[in-house]
Amino acid sequence: MGIYTFTLEQFHIDNTRSRHEDTNTVQFRLAVGNRSLGSQSFSAGDVNNGDHVVGLRFDRVVLAGSATPAVISYVIFNGDTGDVRGGLDGLSGQVADRAMDSLRQQVRQPGVHADVPELDYTAEGDVSIADGNNWAGFVMRRIGLSLHDFIFPNCDGFVVIGSVAKDKFGWDRAVDAAGGTYRVTIRYPGYDSPHGCGSNSDYTVTWSVTRRRANGPSLRAFLRENGLAAPGLCSLTPGEPVSVRQLMT
């Protein structure tokens, strides 16, 4: 079996949305199958160009079968999060829901695996529409927000909205191909900030997925070593059936 860790490692700024420093809050969410593992928040404070460590993570995550979907979503907002309708937690949930829906729509028959890689909501296919306010319009269409959600005072605004969805088969394939740690850096060119602020924001986000697998014959010992020893297999994947056979794949 595999035990997974999903980590939002850092963001990098090439250009702030504000004239000098952005005041950023990061929201990171994970959904597995029919259950949400919740979201985590990080206040980065006032930041300028360069690397900024985040370190939010979901550890000891169990994916039951090869078709089990897992979705990460993340949002970075510059400014007062109280101005965001529904809050950053609610927005990250909407993004995760849309990515999960997209993943499930690809699976038409048993045995077919699919993924929704790196939805950054700034491009469709290979055609970037990040110019001007088109970026905001595309995001709104993809996750069902209204124009009100993108109107903020001063220089406040979203600088990153992203999600990635794969089933267990897809995550395993990516981790195996990467040699143990699947790490991705995605660029998020922003949309126009109001007059008197900076120019378009330009951010990148780096996230990673790692997996630990049982090497010995004892599944129970492996679970205990990873702090997952509990009565009954079902406690590992609440609300979803799981078998020893699935856990050993």
C-alpha positions in Angstrom: 0.0 0.0 0.0 1.0 3.6 -0.2 0.7 6.4 2.3 0.9 9.8 0.6 2.0 13.3 1.6 0.7 16.3 -0.3 2.7 19.5 0.3 2.4 23.1 -0.8 6.1 23.9 -0.6 6.5 27.5 -1.6 5.5 30.4 -3.9 7.8 32.6 -5.8 7.1 36.2 -6.8 8.6 37.7 -10.0 6.2 40.7 -9.8 3.8 41.8 -7.0 0.3 42.9 -7.6 0.7 45.9 -5.3 3.3 48.6 -6.1 5.8 47.4 -3.5 4.7 44.5 -1.3 1.8 42.0 -1.4 0.1 40.9 1.8 -0.6 37.3 1.1 -2.8 34.6 2.7 -2.5 31.0 1.3 -5.2 28.4 1.4 -4.5 24.7 0.7 -7.1 22.0 0.4 -7.2 18.2 -0.2 -10.2 16.1 -1.2 -10.0 12.3 -1.6 -12.9 10.3 -3.1 -16.1 11.5 -1.5 -14.5 13.1 1.6 -12.8 16.4 2.2 -9.7 16.4 4.3 -10.2 20.0 5.0 -8.0 23.0 4.3 -5.1 24.7 5.9 -4.2 28.4 5.9 -0.9 30.2 6.0 -0.4 34.0 6.5 2.7 35.0 4.6 2.4 38.6 5.6 4.1 41.4 3.6 6.2 39.9 0.9 8.2 41.1 -2.1 9.9 39.4 -5.0 11.7 36.1 -4.4 11.0 32.7 -2.8 8.6 32.3 0.1 8.3 29.1 2.0 4.8 27.9 2.8 5.1 24.3 4.1 1.4 23.4 4.3 0.9 19.6 4.1 -1.5 16.7 4.4 0.4 13.7 5.7 -0.5 10.0 6.1 -3.1 10.1 3.4 -4.4 6.7 2.3 -5.8 6.2 -1.2 -7.8 2.9 -1.3 -8.0 1.7 -4.9 -6.4 2.7 -8.2 -9.5 4.6 -9.2 -9.7 6.7 -6.0 -9.5 10.4 -6.9 -7.4 12.9 -5.0 -7.6 16.6 -5.7 -5.4 19.4 -4.3 -6.5 23.0 -4.7 -4.9 26.2 -3.5 -5.5 30.0 -3.5 -3.3 32.9 -2.7 -4.9 36.2 -2.0 -3.3 39.6 -1.6 -5.0 41.8 0.9 -7.9 41.6 3.4 -9.4 38.1 3.1 -12.6 39.5 4.7 -13.5 41.0 1.4 -13.6 37.6 -0.3 -17.2 36.4 -0.6 -17.4 33.0 1.1 -13.8 33.3 2.3 -10.7 31.6 1.0 -11.8 28.3 2.5 -15.0 28.4 0.6 -13.3 29.4 -2.6 -10.7 26.6 -2.3 -13.6 24.2 -1.8 -15.3 25.4 -5.0 -12.1 25.0 -7.0 -11.6 21.4 -5.6 -15.2 20.5 -6.4 -14.8 21.7 -10.1 -11.6 19.7 -10.5 -13.2 16.6 -9.0 -16.1 16.9 -11.3 -13.8 17.3 -14.3 -11.9 14.2 -13.3 -15.0 12.1 -12.9 -16.4 13.2 -16.2 -13.3 11.7 -17.9 -14.0 8.2 -16.5 -16.6 6.6 -18.7 -16.0 2.9 -18.0 -14.3 0.7 -15.4 -10.5 0.4 -15.8 -10.2 3.8 -17.5 -7.9 6.2 -15.6 -7.8 10.0 -16.0 -6.4 13.1 -14.5 -6.9 16.8 -14.7 -3.3 18.2 -14.6 -2.4 21.6 -13.4 -5.6 23.6 -13.8 -4.2 27.1 -13.3 -7.4 28.9 -14.5 -5.2 31.2 -16.6 -5.0 29.2 -19.8 -7.2 26.9 -21.8 -5.1 24.2 -23.6 -2.0 26.0 -24.8 -3.7 29.3 -25.4 -3.1 31.8 -22.6 -5.9 34.2 -21.8 -4.2 35.9 -18.9 -4.2 39.3 -20.6 -6.1 42.1 -18.8 -9.4 41.1 -17.2 -9.9 38.0 -19.3 -8.1 36.1 -16.6 -10.8 37.0 -14.0 -13.5 36.2 -16.5 -12.1 32.7 -17.2 -11.7 31.9 -13.6 -15.3 33.0 -12.9 -16.6 30.7 -15.7 -14.6 27.7 -14.5 -15.6 27.9 -10.8 -18.9 29.7 -11.0 -18.0 33.0 -9.3 -19.8 36.3 -9.9 -18.1 39.5 -10.9 -18.6 40.8 -7.3 -16.1 38.2 -6.1 -13.3 39.9 -8.1 -14.0 43.5 -7.2 -11.8 44.6 -4.3 -10.7 47.9 -2.8 -7.2 49.2 -3.1 -4.8 46.7 -4.6 -6.3 43.6 -3.2 -6.9 40.6 -5.4 -6.2 37.0 -6.2 -2.7 36.2 -7.4 -3.0 32.4 -7.5 -5.9 30.0 -8.0 -5.1 26.4 -8.9 -6.0 22.8 -8.7 -4.7 19.4 -9.7 -6.8 16.2 -9.9 -5.6 12.6 -10.4 -6.8 9.2 -9.4 -4.4 6.9 -7.4 -3.2 5.3 -10.6 -2.2 8.7 -11.9 -0.5 9.9 -8.7 1.4 6.6 -8.5 2.6 6.9 -12.1 3.7 10.5 -11.5 5.6 9.6 -8.3 7.2 6.5 -9.9 8.4 8.5 -13.0 9.8 11.2 -10.7 11.8 8.7 -8.7 10.0 9.1 -5.3 9.0 12.8 -5.1 6.6 14.3 -7.7 7.3 18.0 -7.6 5.7 20.6 -9.9 6.2 24.3 -10.3 3.4 26.2 -12.1 3.4 29.8 -13.2 0.4 32.1 -12.5 0.5 35.3 -14.5 -2.0 37.7 -13.0 -4.6 40.1 -14.2 -4.5 43.9 -14.2 -4.5 45.6 -10.8 -6.2 49.0 -10.4 -4.5 52.3 -11.4 -1.9 53.3 -8.8 -1.0 49.7 -7.9 1.6 47.6 -9.4 1.4 45.9 -12.8 0.2 42.4 -13.4 1.2 40.0 -10.7 3.5 37.1 -11.7 3.8 34.2 -9.3 4.9 30.6 -9.4 3.7 27.9 -6.9 5.6 24.7 -6.1 3.8 21.6 -4.7 4.9 18.0 -4.3 3.6 14.5 -3.6 5.5 11.7 -1.9 4.6 8.1 -1.2 5.8 5.6 1.4 5.1 1.9 0.6 5.1 -1.2 2.7 8.3 -3.2 2.0 7.7 -6.0 4.5 5.1 -8.7 4.7 3.1 -7.1 7.6 0.5 -4.5 6.7 -0.3 -4.0 10.3 3.4 -3.3 11.2 3.6 -0.7 8.3 0.5 1.0 9.5 1.8 1.1 13.1 5.1 2.5 11.9 3.3 5.4 10.2 1.0 6.1 13.0 -2.1 4.7 11.4 -2.8 1.7 13.6 -6.5 1.6 14.3 -9.3 -0.9 14.8 -10.6 -1.9 11.4 -9.5 -1.0 7.9 -12.5 1.3 7.3 -11.1 3.9 9.7 -8.4 4.6 7.2 -10.8 5.7 4.5 -14.0 7.0 6.3 -17.1 6.6 4.2 -15.3 4.6 1.5 -15.0 0.8 1.4 -11.5 -0.6 1.5 -10.1 -4.1 1.4 -6.7 -5.6 2.3 -6.2 -6.3 -1.4 -6.7 -2.7 -2.3 -4.3 -1.6 0.4 -1.6 -4.0 -0.8 -1.6 -2.5 -4.3 
